[in-house]
Amino acid sequence: MENQNINYSGFFILDKPENCSSFDLIRELRKKTNYRKFGHTGTLDPFASGLVVLCLNKATKLSSLIINSDKEYLVKIKLGSKTDTGDRDGQIIATKQVPPITSELIEEAVRNILQIRSQVPPQYSAKKISGQAAYKYARNGQTVNIPAKEIEIKKFQVILCSDSEIVYRTNVSKGTYIRTLSESFAELLGTVAYTTDLRRLSVGNLNIKEAVDPNQITTDNWKDYLRPIDSIDWEFPALLLQREEAKCFRNGSPIKIKTVKYLMSEIDNEQSSLELNLPKIIVYKPSAADGENDCIGVATVENGVIFPKRVL
């Protein structure tokens, strides 16, 4: 039976161990919390570890704000062999001699990898093709045409390098497949490779240092690990509406900003509210219960007018 208290909403900031899926974590939390309404903000492959953010109840409506954020990874690759899945769980399908890995070769490859602006997702991915995940076709021996996606490699740093392995750290835009990135980097070095270790270090402003071991969470203490929505360090400005304005917002009505003093962020206070334009803001209202602010949705601001985009 679902938890009788319907007020619990927020985020679980978890450090996913290897050899489990993001959906395994959701299944366990459903048992421990007695809630069903969970969502994720971007999955990790079973062989990977690191930061996974799960949403509970009305926080699921904010998942896209995290999914669309940049992500940082620590990656180890094995040079000289390529697998069908691009990772250590796959079957080797090609080998190639590894050339001498000089500092000059690494520097040139890094310069080139930072120029990548598009990427074709791997055959073994959850990318939907005709309503079915690409990996399901791949498991049946079928190759499907997957369109390229626009991406950006923000940072790429080689940390360790040997004749057979490379460890790198990278910050990438949403939708970037690290397994494919590893293969692309190996190609720039004149060889092939597959990813052996993958750890997600950050998602937007959320860092692995904030994450907890899922095994620490129990049926008795799960509320202690639930992060309230207003505790998240969002990448977007926040706006605190007064109660009457909040009612209008929840009805989906546009609201004219009367003064920029409502903004809970570093916005130029000399800017006229009539000229204020923000592509995305988090909207709050004062809470009567505990003095804290309640998140009520996401909006845009155009010429000083708030337009609700997602209401909680």
C-alpha positions in Angstrom: 0.0 0.0 0.0 1.3 3.4 -0.9 2.6 5.7 1.9 -0.4 7.6 3.3 1.6 10.9 3.7 1.6 12.3 0.2 3.7 15.3 1.0 7.1 13.6 0.5 8.8 14.8 -2.6 12.4 15.3 -3.5 15.6 13.8 -4.8 17.8 10.9 -3.8 21.5 11.6 -4.7 23.0 8.2 -5.0 26.4 6.7 -5.7 25.5 3.8 -7.9 27.7 0.8 -7.5 28.9 -1.3 -10.5 26.9 -4.3 -11.8 23.4 -2.8 -11.1 21.1 -0.7 -13.2 19.5 2.6 -12.4 16.2 0.8 -12.5 17.5 -1.6 -9.9 17.9 1.4 -7.6 14.4 2.5 -8.3 13.0 -0.9 -7.5 14.8 -1.0 -4.1 13.6 2.5 -3.2 10.0 1.7 -4.0 10.2 -1.2 -1.5 11.9 1.0 1.2 9.7 4.1 0.8 6.4 2.4 -0.1 6.1 4.9 -2.9 5.6 4.1 -6.6 6.1 7.4 -8.3 9.9 7.5 -9.1 11.8 8.9 -12.0 15.4 9.1 -13.0 17.5 12.0 -14.4 19.7 9.9 -16.8 20.7 6.3 -16.4 24.1 4.8 -16.1 25.1 1.5 -17.8 25.2 -1.5 -15.3 29.0 -1.7 -15.5 29.4 2.0 -14.6 29.3 3.6 -11.2 28.8 7.1 -9.8 26.2 9.8 -9.5 22.6 8.9 -10.1 19.8 11.3 -9.2 16.3 9.8 -8.6 13.1 11.8 -8.2 10.3 11.1 -5.9 6.6 12.2 -6.5 6.3 15.8 -7.7 10.1 16.1 -8.1 9.7 13.8 -11.2 8.3 16.9 -13.0 11.7 18.5 -12.7 13.7 15.6 -13.9 14.3 17.3 -17.3 16.2 20.1 -15.6 18.8 17.7 -14.4 18.8 15.4 -17.5 19.7 18.3 -19.7 22.7 19.4 -17.6 26.3 18.8 -18.5 27.9 15.7 -17.0 31.4 14.9 -15.9 33.0 11.4 -16.0 36.2 9.6 -15.1 37.0 7.0 -17.7 39.5 4.2 -18.3 39.9 2.6 -21.7 41.8 -0.4 -23.0 43.7 0.2 -26.2 44.1 -2.2 -29.0 40.8 -4.0 -28.8 37.2 -3.1 -29.7 34.0 -4.8 -28.4 30.5 -4.9 -29.9 29.1 -3.0 -26.9 32.0 -0.5 -26.5 32.6 -1.7 -23.0 34.1 -4.5 -21.0 30.9 -6.5 -21.0 30.9 -7.0 -24.8 32.6 -9.4 -27.2 35.9 -8.4 -28.9 35.2 -7.8 -32.6 38.4 -6.1 -33.7 42.0 -5.6 -32.7 44.6 -3.1 -33.9 48.2 -2.4 -33.1 48.7 0.5 -30.7 51.3 3.0 -31.9 53.8 4.7 -29.6 51.7 7.0 -27.4 53.7 10.2 -27.3 52.7 13.4 -25.5 52.5 15.1 -28.9 50.0 12.4 -30.1 47.9 12.8 -27.0 47.9 16.6 -27.3 46.8 16.5 -30.9 44.1 13.9 -30.2 42.7 16.0 -27.3 42.6 19.1 -29.5 40.7 17.2 -32.1 38.3 15.5 -29.7 37.3 18.9 -28.4 36.2 19.9 -31.9 33.6 17.1 -32.1 30.1 18.5 -32.6 28.0 15.4 -33.3 28.0 11.8 -32.4 26.2 8.6 -33.5 24.8 6.7 -30.5 26.1 3.1 -30.3 24.1 0.2 -31.5 24.0 -1.1 -27.9 22.1 1.9 -26.5 18.7 2.8 -25.2 18.1 5.1 -28.1 14.6 4.4 -29.5 14.3 3.4 -33.1 10.8 2.8 -34.4 9.6 2.6 -30.8 12.2 0.0 -29.7 15.5 0.5 -27.9 18.5 0.1 -30.3 20.1 -2.5 -28.1 17.2 -4.9 -28.6 17.9 -4.9 -32.3 21.6 -5.4 -31.7 21.0 -8.4 -29.4 19.1 -10.0 -32.3 22.0 -9.4 -34.7 20.3 -6.5 -36.4 22.1 -3.2 -37.3 19.8 -0.1 -37.4 20.4 3.4 -38.7 20.8 5.7 -35.8 20.9 9.4 -36.6 23.7 11.6 -35.3 23.1 13.9 -32.3 24.6 17.3 -31.7 26.9 17.2 -28.7 29.7 19.2 -27.2 32.9 18.1 -25.4 33.5 20.9 -22.9 36.6 19.5 -21.3 38.9 16.5 -21.9 42.0 15.7 -19.8 44.2 12.7 -20.0 45.2 11.8 -16.5 47.2 8.5 -16.9 48.6 6.9 -20.0 50.4 3.6 -20.7 51.0 1.4 -23.8 47.7 -0.4 -23.2 45.4 1.9 -21.1 44.4 5.5 -20.8 42.5 7.3 -18.0 40.7 10.5 -18.9 38.3 13.0 -17.3 35.7 14.7 -19.4 32.9 17.2 -19.1 30.2 16.7 -21.8 26.8 18.0 -22.9 23.6 16.0 -22.6 23.3 13.0 -24.8 27.0 12.2 -25.1 27.8 8.5 -25.1 31.1 8.0 -23.3 31.7 4.5 -24.8 31.5 6.1 -28.3 33.7 9.0 -27.1 36.4 6.5 -26.0 36.3 4.8 -29.4 36.6 8.2 -31.1 39.6 9.1 -29.0 41.3 5.8 -29.7 40.7 6.4 -33.4 42.5 9.7 -33.2 45.4 7.9 -31.6 45.5 5.5 -34.6 44.0 2.4 -32.8 40.8 1.0 -31.3 39.7 0.8 -27.7 36.8 0.0 -25.4 35.7 1.4 -22.0 36.7 -0.7 -19.0 35.7 1.7 -16.2 33.3 4.6 -16.1 32.4 6.7 -13.2 30.0 9.7 -13.2 31.4 12.6 -11.1 28.8 15.3 -11.5 25.5 16.3 -13.1 25.0 20.0 -13.4 25.8 21.5 -10.0 25.4 18.1 -8.3 28.6 16.4 -7.3 29.5 12.8 -6.4 30.6 14.1 -3.0 27.0 14.7 -2.1 26.0 11.1 -3.0 25.2 8.3 -0.6 25.6 4.6 -0.9 22.2 3.1 -1.7 22.8 0.4 0.8 22.7 2.9 3.6 19.1 3.7 2.9 16.5 1.6 4.8 12.8 1.5 5.4 13.4 3.4 8.7 15.8 6.1 7.6 15.0 6.9 3.9 13.5 10.3 4.8 16.9 11.4 6.1 18.4 10.9 2.7 15.6 12.6 0.7 16.8 16.0 -0.5 14.0 18.6 -0.6 13.5 20.3 -3.9 14.5 23.7 -2.5 17.8 22.3 -1.2 19.1 21.6 -4.8 21.7 24.0 -6.2 19.9 24.6 -9.5 21.8 26.1 -12.4 18.9 28.5 -13.1 17.6 31.6 -11.3 14.9 31.2 -8.7 11.8 33.3 -8.3 9.8 33.7 -5.1 6.1 34.6 -5.8 3.7 36.0 -3.3 0.7 33.8 -2.5 -1.8 35.5 -4.8 0.7 35.3 -7.7 1.4 31.7 -6.9 -2.3 30.9 -7.2 -2.3 32.5 -10.7 0.9 30.5 -11.6 -0.7 27.2 -10.6 -3.7 28.1 -12.8 -1.3 28.5 -15.7 -1.8 32.2 -16.0 1.0 34.6 -17.1 2.2 36.9 -14.4 3.7 40.4 -14.8 6.8 40.9 -12.6 6.3 44.1 -10.6 9.8 44.3 -9.2 13.0 42.3 -9.6 13.5 42.1 -5.9 11.5 38.9 -6.0 14.4 37.2 -7.8 16.4 34.9 -5.5 19.5 35.0 -7.6 22.3 37.3 -8.8 20.3 39.3 -11.3 21.2 42.9 -12.1 18.8 44.9 -10.0 19.3 47.9 -12.2 17.7 46.0 -15.1 14.1 47.0 -15.7 11.7 44.2 -14.9 9.9 45.0 -18.2 13.1 44.1 -20.1 13.8 41.0 -18.1 14.1 37.8 -20.2 15.1 34.4 -18.8 14.9 31.2 -20.7 14.3 29.1 -17.6 13.5 29.8 -13.9 12.5 27.8 -10.9 9.4 29.2 -9.2 8.7 29.0 -5.5 6.0 30.2 -3.1 6.2 30.7 0.7 5.1 27.7 2.7 2.6 28.2 5.5 3.7 25.0 7.3 7.3 25.4 8.1 8.5 28.7 6.9 10.4 27.1 4.0 9.7 27.8 0.3 7.8 25.3 -1.8 8.8 24.8 -5.4 5.7 25.1 -7.6 7.1 24.8 -11.1 9.3 26.0 -13.9 8.7 29.0 -16.1 10.2 31.4 -18.6 10.4 35.2 -18.4 9.8 37.2 -21.5 9.8 41.0 -21.3 9.1 40.9 -17.6 6.2 38.4 -17.8 6.3 35.0 -16.2 5.0 32.2 -18.4 4.4 28.9 -16.6 5.9 25.9 -18.4 5.6 23.1 -15.9 3.4 23.4 -12.7 3.9 21.0 -9.7 
